[in-house]
């Protein structure tokens, strides 16, 4: 019995539950077989197996893989060794009927599933042929400076590679509505650029499958479905085809594509930070089959594009956080200098409003209600605060539609959106920011209220997609611009700061302000999470580039091999930058292991190391007496290594490099100084030296990541010391750091004030 006989019509009642992962059918451009891994018995076969592979389903059910490929051609333990989840290409085989097929295989739900694609290329995957094309596309991606520019390059490159009539980047919003943010098309195709599409166009279960499988190919929208057949005597449980590229398509989606006048469709998931960010949606007016290698290349570009989108999202968020941090630092400084912090906030009105990009603010503190800028009246503000205290337990609450989300506190005039930071729920103390209404025009691809309609068939209502995708405009009133995640985080930090003022003395507030300024500037959390998440992708890029280099050796000319080498070097540099970021972030987390540190011995070891590394240079080291100190040997070694490495690097242009390492013992501390006769620096920029990514020389002259001196400062300050530098352009520089004198490890340090407030 074929599995399609068990299917049911998709109706109004079950559309949201349509089991698109078990359609019981496949697309006809390939064949599918499945074997039970535990028993080795054939379990399923598509009815076109003979057409594709020259072997009948009955023969496969009787003799399994041997019927397909002959004895010994496929390992007996193949089923146990194919990847779990997303399919992988395992080779090109000649079947027992002498048909050549490309084989994609995967494990899922206890089955080994093979998808067979007919091919005339007996050698199989010719990925090196795609390399120059993919390399060019990656190069174009890397030159972009924004998400919009990156998406624009992506659609152009994908269309150039595939020749498809229309390629779009389709971005999901928080409610899973999609918008076309970039498009490349032939003149015959209608434009969807800028149009928005309702979430139901790509329902939840389809989005989940995209996140798992990453690609969906429908070469012929008008295909004749091929049923799957279960082995004789086996139960009729439908095959779970979650990861199958040949998986049959929902009839509702087929109708959707027909209504778009599309003959071929390909969709590539864009995963940014582990979340489905959007799709590369490709259409062709007529049926078209893309080659196996080309599909793999497109899938690879989709993976790379997702990583780059995530990186640019992080960069844009970091830029916004830095700007907000600067405003926050000014506000906190002003409050720390004034016994009445409410008066300080009133005085810094522009920063208070600019902090949240707000049109008005209300301070409900110490029984006061201070209104600044464009706000509702005092009675309305107090009514809103009372409603918040009774109905919302979270510290931060926001809405871009007060009339919708705070209807119980209505009417609320003179504001459309609000952001609330709770200082004390019991006393109804809040800081509130307000935004005015911004009327928005949304261009939908068809009427979103009529994206589906029902027709009665056989006594049941069946669903049909809308037939028109003409622009349908919606004017949205009574809403403000939404609050960004960075603004919400900044508001939460600001709330914590105000709570600390209420609970701590002014001296503690000053410490908090300094801590927040530094921590926000360095973005420790950002550097740790990004560097940790990006280590593996960069290693993969370097690894696969090395494999390409080995595989293509002798096939590509010197220029192409040079490109591969450039990619390798760029990946290695990016990896070192990520490692540096991770190291910097970990410096603030790793505990110090105090012991006696023999600085002089460490220095001599490092000098020998740098001398061996630079045998072609004249390096003259002058090492004075360097006392031992109490500290973490590994970290202090890193301090000296960074300073000596910089001295060696920045004396590179000198015929003779003179580097001296000296120490000065004082009653409370020991000062170590590394000086050189190198390129030096302008003292106007001395305050930038020890910041993350702060470089005073261009990368073309001197390599580096800009993290080393930031690590030096962090390590020294964790030891209770300080760092400073002096320099003269063209003459040299001297870097000094101090370590407190002590006989043993210092007493346990108190928890940083920022963490204390976070735990209130």
C-alpha positions in Angstrom: 0.0 0.0 0.0 1.4 3.4 -0.9 1.6 5.9 1.9 -0.3 8.6 0.0 -3.5 6.6 0.3 -3.5 7.4 4.0 -3.4 11.2 3.4 -6.2 13.6 4.2 -7.3 16.8 2.6 -5.9 19.9 4.1 -8.8 21.9 5.5 -9.5 25.1 7.5 -9.5 23.0 10.7 -6.1 21.3 10.2 -4.0 23.7 8.2 -1.8 24.7 11.2 -1.3 21.0 11.9 -0.5 19.8 8.4 2.2 17.1 8.8 4.4 18.3 6.0 7.3 16.1 7.2 5.4 12.9 6.4 3.8 13.6 3.0 4.2 10.0 1.8 5.4 11.2 -1.6 8.6 12.5 -3.1 9.5 14.7 -6.1 10.3 12.7 -9.2 13.8 14.0 -10.0 15.2 11.3 -7.7 14.4 8.1 -5.9 14.4 7.2 -2.2 15.1 4.0 -0.3 15.3 3.5 3.5 16.7 0.6 5.6 16.2 -0.2 9.2 19.5 0.4 10.9 19.0 -2.1 13.7 17.8 -5.0 11.5 19.3 -4.1 8.2 16.0 -4.8 6.5 14.6 -2.6 3.7 11.8 -0.5 4.9 10.7 2.0 2.2 11.2 2.6 -1.5 9.8 5.1 -3.9 7.8 3.7 -6.8 10.1 5.4 -9.3 13.1 3.4 -8.1 13.2 1.3 -11.3 13.0 4.5 -13.5 15.9 6.1 -11.6 18.1 3.2 -10.7 16.9 0.4 -12.9 15.9 -1.7 -9.9 12.4 -2.5 -8.9 11.1 -1.8 -5.4 10.3 -5.5 -5.0 13.9 -6.4 -5.8 15.1 -3.8 -3.2 12.7 -5.1 -0.6 14.1 -8.7 -1.2 17.8 -8.0 -1.3 18.4 -4.4 0.0 21.5 -2.5 -1.0 22.9 -5.5 -2.8 20.0 -5.3 -5.3 20.8 -1.7 -5.9 24.6 -1.7 -6.1 25.6 -5.3 -6.4 27.5 -7.3 -3.8 30.4 -5.6 -1.9 30.0 -2.2 -3.5 28.4 -0.6 -0.5 29.9 -1.4 2.9 27.7 -3.5 5.1 27.9 -1.0 7.9 27.0 1.9 5.7 23.7 2.4 7.5 25.5 2.9 10.8 28.1 5.4 9.5 26.0 7.9 7.5 25.4 11.2 9.3 22.5 11.8 11.6 20.2 14.6 10.5 21.1 16.7 7.4 22.0 14.5 4.4 25.6 14.2 3.1 26.8 13.3 -0.3 28.5 9.9 0.1 29.5 9.2 -3.5 28.5 8.5 -7.1 27.7 4.8 -7.7 26.8 2.6 -10.7 23.7 0.6 -9.9 23.4 -3.1 -10.7 21.5 -1.9 -13.8 24.5 0.3 -14.8 22.7 3.6 -14.0 24.9 6.2 -12.4 23.4 8.0 -9.4 24.6 10.6 -6.9 23.8 9.4 -3.4 22.9 11.6 -0.4 22.5 9.7 2.8 21.4 10.4 6.4 20.1 8.7 9.5 16.8 9.6 11.1 14.3 7.9 13.4 16.3 4.6 13.3 16.5 4.5 9.5 19.2 4.9 7.0 17.7 6.9 4.1 19.4 7.2 0.7 18.3 9.7 -1.9 19.4 8.8 -5.5 19.9 11.4 -8.1 20.5 10.4 -11.7 23.8 11.7 -13.3 25.8 11.3 -16.4 29.0 12.3 -14.6 30.6 9.0 -13.5 33.2 10.7 -11.3 30.6 12.4 -9.1 31.1 15.7 -7.2 33.2 18.2 -9.1 33.3 20.7 -6.3 36.6 22.2 -7.5 34.8 23.5 -10.6 32.6 25.6 -8.3 35.5 26.9 -6.2 36.3 30.0 -8.3 32.7 31.0 -8.5 32.1 30.5 -4.8 35.4 32.4 -4.0 34.3 35.3 -6.0 30.9 35.4 -4.2 32.6 35.2 -0.8 34.9 38.0 -1.8 31.9 40.2 -2.7 30.3 39.3 0.6 33.4 40.3 2.6 33.5 43.8 1.1 30.1 44.8 2.4 29.7 47.2 5.3 26.0 46.7 6.3 23.3 44.1 6.3 21.5 45.8 3.4 24.6 45.9 1.3 25.4 42.2 2.2 21.9 41.1 1.1 22.2 43.0 -2.1 25.4 41.3 -3.0 24.0 37.9 -2.0 21.0 38.1 -4.4 23.3 39.2 -7.3 25.8 36.5 -6.7 23.2 33.7 -6.3 21.5 34.7 -9.5 24.8 34.9 -11.3 25.6 31.3 -10.1 22.2 29.8 -10.8 20.7 31.7 -13.6 17.3 31.7 -11.9 14.9 34.4 -12.9 14.3 36.0 -9.4 16.4 35.8 -6.3 15.3 37.5 -3.1 16.4 37.8 0.5 13.3 37.4 2.7 13.7 38.6 6.3 11.5 37.5 9.2 10.4 40.0 11.8 9.6 39.2 15.5 6.1 38.0 14.5 7.5 35.9 11.6 6.0 38.1 8.9 8.5 38.3 6.1 9.8 41.2 4.0 11.8 41.2 0.8 14.8 43.3 1.6 16.9 42.5 -1.5 16.0 41.3 -5.0 17.6 40.5 -8.3 15.4 39.6 -11.2 14.9 39.4 -14.9 12.7 42.1 -16.5 9.9 39.5 -17.1 9.5 38.8 -13.4 7.4 41.1 -11.2 9.2 42.9 -8.4 8.5 42.0 -4.7 11.2 44.3 -3.3 10.0 46.0 -0.1 6.8 43.9 0.1 5.8 42.2 3.3 4.2 38.8 3.5 2.1 37.4 6.4 3.6 34.8 8.7 1.1 32.1 7.5 2.7 32.2 4.0 5.5 30.2 5.6 3.8 28.5 8.6 5.5 27.4 11.8 6.1 23.8 10.8 7.7 24.9 7.5 10.0 27.4 9.3 11.1 24.6 11.7 12.0 22.4 8.7 14.0 25.2 7.1 16.0 25.6 10.4 16.8 21.9 10.3 17.4 21.2 6.6 18.7 24.6 5.4 17.6 24.1 1.8 14.5 23.3 -0.2 14.6 22.6 -3.9 11.5 22.2 -6.1 12.8 21.8 -9.7 9.3 21.5 -11.2 6.4 23.0 -9.4 4.0 21.1 -11.6 5.6 17.7 -10.8 3.8 14.4 -10.7 4.2 13.1 -7.1 5.8 9.7 -6.7 4.4 7.6 -3.8 6.5 5.8 -1.3 5.9 2.1 -0.7 6.4 0.3 2.6 8.1 -3.2 2.6 5.6 -6.1 2.4 4.5 -7.1 5.9 5.8 -3.9 7.5 3.6 -1.5 9.3 2.2 1.5 7.5 3.8 4.1 9.7 4.5 7.1 7.3 8.2 7.7 6.7 9.5 10.8 8.6 11.1 12.8 5.7 12.1 15.8 7.8 15.6 15.9 6.3 14.9 14.5 2.8 15.6 16.8 -0.1 13.2 14.9 -2.3 10.4 15.3 0.3 7.0 16.0 -1.4 5.6 19.5 -1.2 2.4 20.6 0.5 -0.4 21.1 -2.0 -1.1 24.5 -0.4 2.5 25.6 -1.1 2.3 24.2 -4.7 -0.8 26.3 -5.3 1.0 29.4 -3.8 3.8 28.9 -6.3 1.4 28.4 -9.2 -0.4 31.6 -8.3 3.0 33.4 -8.5 3.5 31.9 -12.0 6.6 30.1 -10.7 7.9 26.9 -12.4 10.9 26.2 -10.2 11.7 27.2 -6.6 14.7 27.0 -4.4 14.9 28.3 -0.8 18.0 28.5 1.4 17.7 29.1 5.1 19.7 32.0 6.6 20.6 31.0 10.2 22.1 33.9 12.3 23.1 33.1 15.8 21.2 29.8 15.8 17.9 31.4 14.8 16.1 31.4 11.4 16.8 35.0 10.3 15.3 34.7 6.8 15.5 32.9 3.5 17.2 33.3 0.1 14.1 32.7 -2.0 14.7 31.8 -5.7 12.1 31.5 -8.5 12.3 30.5 -12.1 9.4 30.8 -14.6 9.9 27.3 -16.0 11.0 24.0 -14.5 14.8 23.8 -14.0 17.1 21.3 -12.3 20.2 22.7 -10.7 23.2 20.4 -10.6 24.2 18.7 -7.3 27.5 20.7 -7.1 25.7 24.0 -7.7 23.1 23.2 -5.0 25.9 22.4 -2.6 27.6 25.7 -3.5 24.4 27.6 -2.9 23.9 25.9 0.4 27.5 26.8 1.4 26.9 30.4 0.5 23.8 30.4 2.5 25.7 29.1 5.6 28.4 31.8 5.0 25.8 34.5 4.5 24.1 33.5 7.8 27.4 33.8 9.7 28.1 37.2 8.1 24.6 38.4 8.9 25.1 37.4 12.5 28.4 39.2 12.7 27.0 42.4 11.2 24.0 42.2 13.6 26.5 41.9 16.5 28.5 44.8 15.1 25.5 47.0 14.7 24.2 46.2 18.2 27.7 46.8 19.6 27.9 50.2 17.9 24.5 51.1 19.3 25.5 49.8 22.8 28.6 51.9 22.7 26.7 55.0 21.9 24.2 54.3 24.6 27.0 53.5 27.1 28.5 56.9 26.5 25.2 58.6 27.3 24.7 56.3 30.3 28.1 57.1 31.7 27.4 60.9 31.5 24.1 60.4 33.3 25.7 58.3 36.0 28.5 60.7 36.5 26.1 63.6 36.8 24.1 61.7 39.4 27.2 60.7 41.3 28.2 64.3 41.6 24.9 65.5 42.9 23.3 64.5 46.3 19.9 64.8 44.6 20.2 62.5 41.6 16.7 63.4 40.4 17.8 67.0 40.1 20.8 65.8 38.1 18.6 63.9 35.7 16.4 67.0 35.2 19.5 69.0 34.5 20.7 66.3 32.0 17.3 66.2 30.2 18.7 65.9 26.7 20.8 62.9 27.6 17.9 61.3 29.5 15.7 61.6 26.4 18.5 60.7 24.0 19.4 57.7 26.0 16.2 56.0 24.8 15.6 58.1 21.7 12.4 59.3 23.4 10.3 62.4 23.0 9.5 62.6 26.6 10.2 61.1 30.0 8.6 60.9 33.4 10.4 60.4 36.8 8.2 58.9 39.5 10.7 58.9 42.4 10.4 59.8 46.0 6.7 60.8 45.6 7.7 63.2 42.9 6.4 63.2 39.3 8.7 65.1 37.0 7.6 65.4 33.4 10.2 66.2 30.7 9.5 66.8 27.1 6.4 65.5 25.3 4.5 63.3 27.7 0.9 62.5 28.9 -0.3 64.6 31.9 0.7 63.7 35.4 -2.6 62.0 36.3 -2.3 59.7 33.2 1.4 59.0 34.0 0.5 58.0 37.6 -2.4 55.9 36.4 -0.1 54.1 34.0 2.4 53.5 36.8 -0.3 52.1 39.0 -1.4 49.7 36.3 2.2 48.6 35.7 2.8 47.9 39.4 -0.3 45.8 39.6 -0.1 43.9 36.3 3.6 43.5 35.4 6.3 42.0 37.5 9.2 42.5 35.1 11.8 45.2 35.8 11.6 46.5 32.2 8.4 46.8 30.2 7.9 48.3 26.7 5.4 48.7 24.0 5.1 50.6 20.7 1.3 50.6 21.0 -0.1 51.9 24.3 -3.6 51.8 23.1 -3.3 48.0 22.6 -1.0 46.9 25.4 -2.1 49.3 28.1 -5.8 49.6 27.3 -6.7 49.4 31.0 -4.8 52.5 31.7 -6.4 54.4 28.8 -7.0 57.0 27.6 -3.3 57.9 27.1 -2.9 61.0 25.0 0.3 62.6 23.7 2.2 59.3 23.4 1.9 56.1 21.4 4.8 54.1 22.8 6.4 53.7 26.3 9.4 52.1 28.0 9.2 51.6 31.8 12.0 50.9 34.2 10.7 49.8 37.6 12.6 51.2 40.6 10.2 50.1 43.3 7.0 48.3 42.5 5.6 48.6 46.0 6.1 52.4 46.0 5.2 52.7 42.3 8.5 54.3 41.5 9.3 54.3 37.8 11.3 56.0 35.1 9.2 56.2 32.0 10.1 57.2 28.5 7.5 58.1 25.9 7.5 58.2 22.1 5.1 59.9 19.8 3.0 58.3 17.1 4.8 57.6 13.8 2.3 56.7 11.0 3.7 53.8 9.0 2.8 52.6 5.5 3.3 48.8 5.0 3.3 47.4 1.5 1.9 43.9 1.6 2.2 41.3 -1.2 -1.5 41.0 -1.5 -4.2 41.6 1.1 -2.9 40.0 4.4 -6.4 39.6 5.6 -7.2 37.4 2.5 -4.0 35.4 2.2 -6.1 32.3 2.2 -9.7 31.5 1.3 -11.8 28.4 1.7 -13.8 26.5 -0.9 -16.2 23.6 -0.2 -15.2 20.3 -1.8 -17.0 17.1 -1.0 -18.7 18.6 2.1 -15.4 19.9 3.5 -13.8 23.3 3.4 -10.4 23.2 1.7 -7.9 26.0 1.8 -6.6 27.9 -1.2 -3.8 30.5 -1.4 -4.5 34.1 -2.6 -4.2 34.5 -6.3 -3.0 38.1 -6.3 0.3 39.5 -5.0 -0.3 43.1 -6.1 0.7 45.7 -3.6 -1.8 46.2 -0.8 -1.1 49.2 1.4 -1.8 49.3 5.1 -1.5 52.5 7.1 -0.7 51.9 10.7 -1.7 54.6 13.2 -1.3 55.0 17.0 2.0 53.3 17.1 5.5 54.5 17.8 8.8 53.2 16.5 9.7 50.0 18.4 12.3 49.9 21.2 15.5 48.1 20.2 17.0 45.3 22.2 20.0 47.4 23.0 17.8 50.2 24.4 16.0 47.7 26.5 19.2 46.3 27.9 20.6 49.8 28.5 17.3 50.8 30.3 17.7 47.7 32.5 21.3 48.7 33.3 20.2 52.2 34.0 17.4 50.9 36.3 20.0 48.9 38.3 22.1 52.0 38.6 19.3 54.0 40.1 18.5 51.2 42.5 22.1 51.3 43.6 21.8 55.0 44.3 18.9 54.3 46.5 20.7 51.5 48.4 24.3 52.7 48.4 26.3 55.7 49.3 27.6 58.3 46.9 31.1 56.8 47.0 29.8 53.4 45.9 27.9 55.2 43.1 31.1 56.8 41.8 32.8 53.3 41.7 29.8 52.0 39.8 30.0 54.8 37.3 33.6 54.1 36.6 33.0 50.3 36.4 30.1 50.8 34.0 32.0 53.2 31.8 34.9 50.7 31.5 32.8 47.6 31.1 30.5 49.1 28.5 33.4 50.5 26.6 35.2 47.2 26.4 32.0 45.2 25.9 33.4 42.2 27.7 30.3 40.2 27.3 30.2 40.9 23.6 33.8 39.9 23.0 33.5 36.7 24.9 30.3 35.5 23.3 31.2 36.4 19.8 34.7 35.1 20.0 33.5 31.8 21.5 30.8 31.3 18.9 33.1 32.2 15.9 36.1 30.0 16.7 34.6 26.9 15.1 33.4 28.6 11.9 36.8 30.2 11.2 38.5 26.9 11.9 36.1 25.2 9.5 36.9 27.9 6.8 40.6 27.4 7.3 40.3 23.6 7.2 38.1 23.5 4.1 40.4 26.0 2.4 43.3 23.8 3.1 41.4 20.8 1.7 40.6 22.8 -1.4 44.3 23.7 -1.7 45.3 20.1 -1.5 42.5 18.8 -3.8 43.0 21.5 -6.4 46.8 21.3 -6.5 47.9 20.8 -10.1 44.5 21.7 -11.4 44.5 25.4 -10.8 47.0 28.0 -12.0 49.3 29.9 -9.7 46.8 32.9 -9.4 44.0 30.7 -8.3 46.3 28.9 -5.8 47.3 32.3 -4.5 43.7 33.1 -3.9 43.3 29.9 -1.8 46.5 30.9 0.1 45.1 34.4 0.7 41.8 32.8 2.0 43.9 30.6 4.3 45.9 33.5 5.7 42.8 35.6 6.2 41.0 32.8 8.0 44.1 32.2 10.2 44.2 36.0 11.0 40.5 36.0 11.8 41.0 33.0 14.0 43.9 34.7 15.9 41.7 37.8 16.3 38.9 35.6 17.7 41.3 33.8 20.0 42.6 37.2 21.2 39.1 38.3 22.0 38.4 35.1 23.9 41.6 35.5 25.8 40.7 39.1 26.7 37.3 38.1 27.9 38.7 35.2 29.9 41.2 37.4 31.6 38.3 38.9 33.6 37.0 35.4 34.6 40.0 33.3 35.3 41.0 33.1 39.0 44.6 34.2 39.9 46.9 31.5 41.2 49.3 33.4 43.5 52.9 32.2 43.9 56.4 33.6 43.7 57.1 34.7 40.2 60.7 34.9 39.1 60.4 37.7 36.6 64.0 37.8 35.6 64.0 34.1 34.6 60.8 34.6 32.6 62.3 37.5 30.9 65.5 35.7 29.9 63.4 32.8 28.5 61.3 35.2 26.4 64.4 37.1 25.2 65.9 33.8 24.0 62.6 33.0 22.2 62.4 36.3 20.4 66.1 36.2 19.5 65.6 32.7 17.9 62.5 33.9 16.0 64.4 36.9 14.6 67.8 35.6 13.6 67.9 37.9 10.6 67.7 41.0 12.8 70.1 42.8 15.1 68.3 42.7 18.4 70.2 44.1 21.4 68.6 43.3 24.8 69.7 45.0 28.0 68.2 43.1 31.0 68.6 44.7 34.4 68.0 43.1 37.8 64.3 42.1 37.9 63.0 41.2 41.4 60.6 38.4 42.0 57.0 39.2 42.9 53.9 37.5 44.2 51.4 36.9 41.4 50.0 34.5 38.8 53.0 33.3 36.9 51.1 32.4 33.7 49.4 35.8 33.5 52.5 37.8 34.4 54.5 35.9 31.8 51.8 37.0 29.3 52.3 40.6 30.3 56.0 40.5 29.7 55.6 38.5 26.5 53.2 41.1 25.1 55.4 44.0 26.0 58.6 42.4 24.5 56.7 41.3 21.4 55.6 44.9 20.8 59.1 46.1 21.4 60.5 43.6 18.8 57.7 44.5 16.4 58.0 48.3 16.5 61.8 48.3 16.2 61.6 46.3 12.9 62.6 49.4 10.8 65.7 50.1 12.9 69.1 48.7 11.8 69.8 47.9 15.4 67.0 47.3 17.9 67.8 48.4 21.4 65.4 46.9 24.0 65.9 47.3 27.7 64.0 45.7 30.6 64.5 47.3 34.0 62.9 47.4 37.4 62.6 49.9 40.2 61.8 48.8 43.7 59.6 51.2 45.8 58.2 50.7 49.3 54.8 49.6 48.2 55.4 48.3 44.6 57.9 47.1 42.1 57.8 48.9 38.7 58.9 47.1 35.6 59.7 49.0 32.4 60.3 47.8 28.8 61.7 50.5 26.6 62.8 50.5 22.9 64.2 52.7 20.2 61.4 51.9 17.8 58.6 53.8 16.0 57.2 55.4 19.2 53.9 57.1 19.4 52.3 60.5 19.9 51.5 61.2 23.6 48.2 62.8 22.6 46.9 59.3 22.0 48.4 57.6 25.1 45.0 57.0 26.7 44.0 54.8 23.7 46.9 52.4 24.0 45.4 50.0 26.5 41.9 49.8 25.1 40.5 46.9 23.1 41.2 47.2 19.4 43.0 50.5 19.9 45.9 50.7 17.4 48.0 53.8 16.7 49.7 52.3 13.6 48.1 51.0 10.4 47.9 47.2 9.9 49.9 47.4 6.7 52.9 48.6 8.6 52.6 46.5 11.8 50.5 43.4 12.2 48.4 42.8 15.3 44.9 42.6 16.7 44.9 45.5 19.2 44.1 43.2 22.1 47.6 42.6 23.6 47.9 45.8 25.6 44.3 45.5 26.7 45.2 42.1 28.2 48.3 43.7 29.8 46.2 46.3 31.6 43.6 43.8 32.7 46.1 41.4 34.1 48.1 44.1 35.9 45.0 45.7 37.4 43.7 42.4 38.6 47.0 42.1 40.5 46.3 45.5 42.1 48.8 47.3 39.9 48.7 50.0 37.2 50.1 50.5 33.6 51.3 53.5 31.8 53.4 54.4 28.8 55.6 57.2 27.3 56.7 57.7 23.8 58.1 60.0 21.1 57.3 59.5 17.4 60.4 58.0 15.7 62.4 57.7 18.8 60.9 54.9 20.8 58.5 54.0 23.6 58.6 52.9 27.2 55.9 50.8 28.8 55.7 50.4 32.6 53.6 48.4 35.0 53.6 48.0 38.7 53.0 45.0 41.0 52.3 45.6 44.7 54.9 44.2 47.1 53.5 41.5 49.3 54.6 38.3 51.0 51.7 36.2 49.9 48.4 36.3 48.0 46.2 39.3 48.7 43.0 38.9 50.7 39.9 37.9 48.8 38.5 40.9 46.9 34.9 42.0 47.4 32.4 41.2 44.6 32.3 44.0 42.1 29.6 46.6 42.7 28.0 46.0 39.4 27.4 42.3 40.3 26.1 43.4 43.8 23.5 45.6 42.2 22.5 42.9 39.6 21.7 40.6 42.5 19.5 43.0 44.4 
